[in-house]
Amino acid sequence: MSKHHVSSVINGEPVEFLCEPQQTLLDCLRDELHLTGSKEGCGSGDCGACTVIVDGNIVCSCLMLGVEAEGRTVLTVEGVAEGEKLHPVQQKFLEHAALQCGFCTPGFIVAAKALLDENKNPTEEETRYWLAGNLCRCTGYDKIVRAVLDAAAVMRGENPPSPAT
């Protein structure tokens, strides 16, 4: 079976990679591009650990083929921070201890960023609904939701950034 050549923009950088026709975007990210932040939790789109943003929409990368990334823009957890400066969602996850084992965290961070890109002032209910596709076995969800709502406030300029930022 021949490999397909794929050109995309991933985390703001133009990239090219070769992949098998049946290879998922998740496998391409991890195995071909060595972007290992996205995790495979279920392989069926039920857990959200592999969440990425493709052309502005959240996608379970375990359900998308790598060849479908041709000409598209993909954001993974590795591209959320701006250099060394953490995105407010990342910073608030740390401050609120909104993670434990960390396996689900990349998917939550990417999904939360997508929410805040679309809605600068989500309610708790909207946040919980938006993150419903991401599962966590360790933390419970209250700290995650609080971190996202606090990050939204920072992004709106209502809370000063923490001294650690």
Sequence and secondary structure as in RCSB ss.txt:
>XXXX:A:sequence
MSKHHVSSVINGEPVEFLCEPQQTLLDCLRDELHLTGSKEGCGSGDCGACTVIVDGNIVCSCLMLGVEAEGRTVL
TVEGVAEGEKLHPVQQKFLEHAALQCGFCTPGFIVAAKALLDENKNPTEEETRYWLAGNLCRCTGYDKIVRAVLD
AAAVMRGENPPSPAT
>XXXX:A:secstr
   EEEEEEETTEEEEEEE TT BHHHIIIIIS    S  SSSSSSS TTEEEETTEEEETTTSBGGGGTT EEE
 GGGTSBTTB  HHHHHHHHTT  SS SSHHHHHHHHHHHHHH SS  HHHHHHHGGG   SSS SHHHHHHHHH
HHHHHTTSS   TT 
